C-alpha cells in the first residue's frame, strides 16, 4: 500500500488545466470523491471546477455515478481517473 495516499489520473482537458497527467494526494479520514473535487478546485482553480461538473470519475477502473460522488469513500491505494466529456467534431 501507499500509506494513506491515492493516485489521481488526469485526461484531456483536465490534464491541460492541471499541467500534469497524475498526482498523488495524502488522504484524511472520510475523504469522498466530493472532497477530492473540492481539493482539486482549491489547488488548480475554478476552470478545473467547471470541467469537473461534467467529468466522470473511475475508481480503480469502475465508473462512479454523479449521485454517488458524495458517498464514495476513498481508501489508501485507490486510483482515481478523471475523464472529462469528449468534445470536438
N, CA, C and O of each residue as an XYZ file, in Angstrom:
356
protein
N       0.832     -1.202      0.000
C       0.000      0.000      0.000
C       0.870      1.256      0.000
O       2.073      1.204      0.254
N       0.237      2.360     -0.286
C       0.915      3.648     -0.352
C       0.681      4.475      0.897
O       0.538      5.693      0.782
N       0.632      3.891      2.076
C       0.306      4.669      3.259
C      -1.131      5.128      3.157
O      -2.032      4.316      2.948
N      -1.352      6.420      3.302
C      -2.695      6.990      3.160
C      -2.801      7.794      1.878
O      -3.397      8.871      1.876
N      -2.240      7.299      0.798
C      -2.212      8.060     -0.451
C      -3.100      7.434     -1.512
O      -3.320      6.223     -1.544
N      -3.604      8.310     -2.382
C      -4.311      7.884     -3.581
C      -3.615      8.516     -4.773
O      -2.923      9.525     -4.641
N      -3.803      7.917     -5.923
C      -3.279      8.467     -7.169
C      -4.456      8.953     -7.994
O      -5.453      8.247     -8.150
N      -4.335     10.166     -8.522
C      -5.373     10.740     -9.370
C      -4.798     10.891    -10.774
O      -3.754     11.515    -10.963
N      -5.487     10.316    -11.756
C      -5.060     10.363    -13.151
C      -5.908     11.376    -13.909
O      -7.128     11.417    -13.750
N      -5.255     12.192    -14.732
C      -5.942     13.241    -15.481
C      -5.863     12.969    -16.979
O      -4.843     12.500    -17.486
N      -6.951     13.269    -17.677
C      -7.007     13.081    -19.118
C      -7.570     14.331    -19.791
O      -8.330     15.090    -19.188
N      -7.184     14.528    -21.044
C      -7.732     15.573    -21.922
C      -7.724     16.955    -21.263
O      -6.673     17.416    -20.818
N      -8.882     17.620    -21.196
C      -8.955     18.997    -20.683
C      -8.481     19.093    -19.238
O      -7.891     20.101    -18.848
N      -8.730     18.064    -18.446
C      -8.295     18.089    -17.046
C      -6.767     18.086    -16.981
O      -6.176     18.809    -16.179
N      -6.139     17.282    -17.815
C      -4.672     17.258    -17.881
C      -4.144     18.612    -18.357
O      -3.139     19.101    -17.841
N      -4.811     19.215    -19.331
C      -4.383     20.532    -19.825
C      -4.431     21.583    -18.723
O      -3.521     22.406    -18.618
N      -5.464     21.567    -17.910
C      -5.620     22.563    -16.847
C      -4.613     22.338    -15.723
O      -4.015     23.291    -15.223
N      -4.426     21.081    -15.327
C      -3.513     20.796    -14.212
C      -2.052     20.845    -14.631
O      -1.173     21.105    -13.809
N      -1.793     20.597    -15.905
C      -0.418     20.588    -16.402
C       0.335     19.297    -16.110
O       1.528     19.200    -16.397
N      -0.345     18.309    -15.545
C       0.276     17.013    -15.249
C      -0.702     15.892    -15.600
O      -1.908     16.120    -15.703
N      -0.176     14.687    -15.780
C      -1.048     13.560    -16.107
C      -1.505     12.796    -14.870
O      -2.446     12.006    -14.936
N      -0.829     13.034    -13.728
C      -1.260     12.389    -12.487
C      -0.675     13.117    -11.286
O       0.309     13.849    -11.395
N      -1.304     12.898    -10.144
C      -0.825     13.447     -8.869
C      -1.143     12.445     -7.776
O      -2.029     11.602     -7.919
N      -0.409     12.552     -6.688
C      -0.671     11.743     -5.504
C      -1.170     12.662     -4.403
O      -0.627     13.747     -4.193
N      -2.208     12.224     -3.699
C      -2.768     13.000     -2.599
C      -2.733     12.187     -1.320
O      -2.973     10.980     -1.328
N      -2.430     12.862     -0.222
C      -2.488     12.266      1.111
C      -3.935     12.348      1.585
O      -4.525     13.428      1.601
N      -4.498     11.227      1.963
C      -5.897     11.180      2.399
C      -6.052     11.575      3.856
O      -5.204     11.278      4.696
N      -7.141     12.243      4.129
C      -7.612     12.402      5.500
C      -8.780     11.440      5.658
O      -9.413     11.073      4.668
N      -9.073     11.032      6.864
C     -10.140     10.064      7.099
C     -11.476     10.594      6.590
O     -11.825     11.754      6.812
N     -12.211      9.731      5.909
C     -13.543     10.080      5.444
C     -13.598     10.830      4.123
O     -14.670     11.280      3.720
N     -12.462     10.975      3.437
C     -12.482     11.655      2.140
C     -13.387     10.902      1.172
O     -13.342      9.675      1.081
N     -14.208     11.662      0.453
C     -15.051     11.108     -0.603
C     -14.599     11.705     -1.931
O     -13.714     12.560     -1.967
N     -15.207     11.251     -3.012
C     -14.907     11.867     -4.310
C     -15.294     13.341     -4.306
O     -14.633     14.161     -4.944
N     -16.351     13.676     -3.596
C     -16.758     15.082     -3.484
C     -15.680     15.901     -2.769
O     -15.388     17.027     -3.173
N     -15.089     15.343     -1.710
C     -13.994     16.014     -1.004
C     -12.812     16.216     -1.940
O     -12.210     17.290     -1.973
N     -12.485     15.176     -2.701
C     -11.382     15.274     -3.659
C     -11.649     16.383     -4.671
O     -10.751     17.162     -4.990
N     -12.870     16.456     -5.172
C     -13.226     17.505     -6.133
C     -12.947     18.888     -5.551
O     -12.356     19.737     -6.220
N     -13.365     19.114     -4.323
C     -13.134     20.415     -3.674
C     -11.642     20.702     -3.534
O     -11.208     21.832     -3.756
N     -10.859     19.699     -3.170
C      -9.413     19.878     -3.030
C      -8.760     20.191     -4.374
O      -7.851     21.017     -4.451
N      -9.223     19.533     -5.424
C      -8.668     19.782     -6.756
C      -8.955     21.204     -7.219
O      -8.093     21.852     -7.811
N     -10.160     21.689     -6.951
C     -10.512     23.060     -7.343
C      -9.687     24.067     -6.541
O      -9.231     25.069     -7.091
N      -9.493     23.807     -5.250
C      -8.644     24.693     -4.443
C      -7.222     24.741     -4.989
O      -6.601     25.803     -5.025
N      -6.717     23.607     -5.405
C      -5.335     23.531     -5.881
C      -5.160     24.088     -7.290
O      -4.178     24.777     -7.567
N      -6.114     23.789     -8.191
C      -5.923     24.099     -9.610
C      -6.838     25.196    -10.154
O      -6.668     25.609    -11.301
N      -7.797     25.676     -9.371
C      -8.611     26.801     -9.800
C      -9.985     26.435    -10.327
O     -10.295     25.274    -10.595
N     -10.794     27.471    -10.463
C     -12.196     27.300    -10.833
C     -12.373     26.779    -12.255
O     -13.391     26.152    -12.549
N     -11.409     27.021    -13.148
C     -11.519     26.463    -14.503
C     -11.624     24.943    -14.433
O     -12.363     24.327    -15.201
N     -10.886     24.351    -13.516
C     -10.980     22.904    -13.329
C     -12.349     22.539    -12.760
O     -12.932     21.529    -13.152
N     -12.858     23.342    -11.850
C     -14.173     23.092    -11.273
C     -15.262     23.020    -12.323
O     -16.174     22.199    -12.226
N     -15.170     23.876    -13.324
C     -16.163     23.881    -14.404
C     -16.127     22.554    -15.158
O     -17.173     21.974    -15.449
N     -14.929     22.075    -15.472
C     -14.793     20.806    -16.193
C     -15.246     19.634    -15.323
O     -15.882     18.703    -15.816
N     -14.922     19.678    -14.034
C     -15.264     18.566    -13.146
C     -16.768     18.386    -12.973
O     -17.223     17.292    -12.639
N     -17.544     19.445    -13.197
C     -19.004     19.330    -13.072
C     -19.585     18.322    -14.057
O     -20.618     17.710    -13.784
N     -18.926     18.148    -15.198
C     -19.432     17.216    -16.209
C     -18.514     16.018    -16.421
O     -18.815     15.147    -17.237
N     -17.409     15.965    -15.703
C     -16.471     14.845    -15.840
C     -16.993     13.616    -15.105
O     -17.820     13.717    -14.199
N     -16.496     12.465    -15.511
C     -16.799     11.200    -14.833
C     -15.576     10.780    -14.032
O     -14.438     11.025    -14.431
N     -15.830     10.147    -12.902
C     -14.760      9.557    -12.103
C     -14.797      8.044    -12.289
O     -15.865      7.437    -12.357
N     -13.616      7.454    -12.369
C     -13.489      5.994    -12.321
C     -12.604      5.674    -11.126
O     -11.497      6.199    -11.001
N     -13.095      4.820    -10.262
C     -12.366      4.428     -9.058
C     -11.881      2.998     -9.265
O     -12.680      2.065     -9.344
N     -10.564      2.838     -9.351
C      -9.972      1.532     -9.665
C     -10.635      0.923    -10.900
O     -10.988     -0.256    -10.912
N     -10.796      1.734    -11.923
C     -11.304      1.373    -13.249
C     -12.799      1.061    -13.292
O     -13.274      0.494    -14.277
N     -13.545      1.414    -12.260
C     -15.004      1.286    -12.266
C     -15.617      2.680    -12.183
O     -15.297      3.453    -11.281
N     -16.502      2.996    -13.132
C     -17.137      4.308    -13.117
C     -18.000      4.494    -11.874
O     -18.613      3.553    -11.369
N     -18.030      5.740    -11.396
C     -18.856      6.117    -10.250
C     -19.883      7.129    -10.751
O     -19.518      8.102    -11.411
N     -21.157      6.911    -10.446
C     -22.196      7.836    -10.896
C     -22.099      9.158    -10.139
O     -21.606      9.205     -9.012
N     -22.568     10.213    -10.761
C     -22.558     11.543    -10.135
C     -23.274     11.515     -8.781
O     -22.833     12.162     -7.831
N     -24.379     10.765     -8.694
C     -25.145     10.690     -7.452
C     -24.344     10.062     -6.312
O     -24.619     10.328     -5.142
N     -23.362      9.238     -6.643
C     -22.596      8.528     -5.617
C     -21.299      9.229     -5.206
O     -20.602      8.746     -4.314
N     -20.964     10.350     -5.835
C     -19.693     11.022     -5.528
C     -19.601     11.468     -4.070
O     -18.525     11.419     -3.475
N     -20.715     11.898     -3.495
C     -20.694     12.400     -2.116
C     -20.559     11.276     -1.094
O     -20.159     11.520      0.044
N     -20.887     10.054     -1.489
C     -20.864      8.946     -0.534
C     -19.788      7.905     -0.827
O     -19.625      6.954     -0.063
N     -19.055      8.075     -1.918
C     -17.992      7.125     -2.256
C     -16.730      7.502     -1.499
O     -16.068      8.488     -1.823
N     -16.402      6.704     -0.485
C     -15.254      6.986      0.383
C     -13.986      6.452     -0.268
O     -13.944      5.319     -0.749
N     -12.954      7.290     -0.273
C     -11.661      6.903     -0.832
C     -10.821      6.210      0.225
O     -10.859      6.558      1.405
N     -10.064      5.222     -0.225
C      -9.200      4.467      0.678
C      -7.773      4.471      0.141
O      -7.551      4.654     -1.056
N      -6.819      4.270      1.027
C      -5.411      4.233      0.647
C      -5.198      3.251     -0.500
O      -5.729      2.140     -0.493
N      -4.418      3.680     -1.476
C      -4.105      2.839     -2.615
C      -5.064      2.955     -3.778
O      -4.781      2.438     -4.858
N      -6.197      3.623     -3.588
C      -7.141      3.794     -4.691
C      -6.501      4.583     -5.830
O      -5.640      5.437     -5.617
N      -6.946      4.272     -7.038
C      -6.571      5.040     -8.218
C      -7.848      5.670     -8.761
O      -8.813      4.977     -9.083
N      -7.835      6.987     -8.857
C      -8.998      7.733     -9.327
C      -8.657      8.349    -10.677
O      -7.724      9.145    -10.780
N      -9.403      7.987    -11.702
C      -9.227      8.583    -13.024
C     -10.344      9.598    -13.239
O     -11.510      9.327    -12.952
N      -9.969     10.771    -13.751
C     -10.961     11.805    -14.056
C     -11.044     11.924    -15.569
O     -10.070     12.265    -16.239
N     -12.233     11.633    -16.092
C     -12.427     11.578    -17.530
C     -13.441     12.641    -17.930
O     -14.637     12.489    -17.681
N     -12.959     13.726    -18.555
C     -13.883     14.779    -18.977
C     -14.718     14.319    -20.170
O     -14.370     13.351    -20.845
N     -15.820     15.021    -20.422
C     -16.641     14.652    -21.576
C     -15.850     14.822    -22.870
O     -15.000     15.705    -22.985
N     -16.142     13.975    -23.820
C     -15.475     14.048    -25.118
C     -16.043     15.233    -25.878
O     -17.254     15.452    -25.899
N     -15.153     15.997    -26.504
C     -15.613     17.136    -27.307
C     -14.892     17.106    -28.644
O     -13.965     16.323    -28.854
N     -15.325     17.950    -29.516
C     -14.686     18.019    -30.826
C     -15.668     17.656    -31.913
O     -16.864     17.499    -31.667
N     -15.153     17.525    -33.108
C     -16.081     17.203    -34.179
C     -15.396     16.765    -35.413
O     -16.052     16.457    -36.408
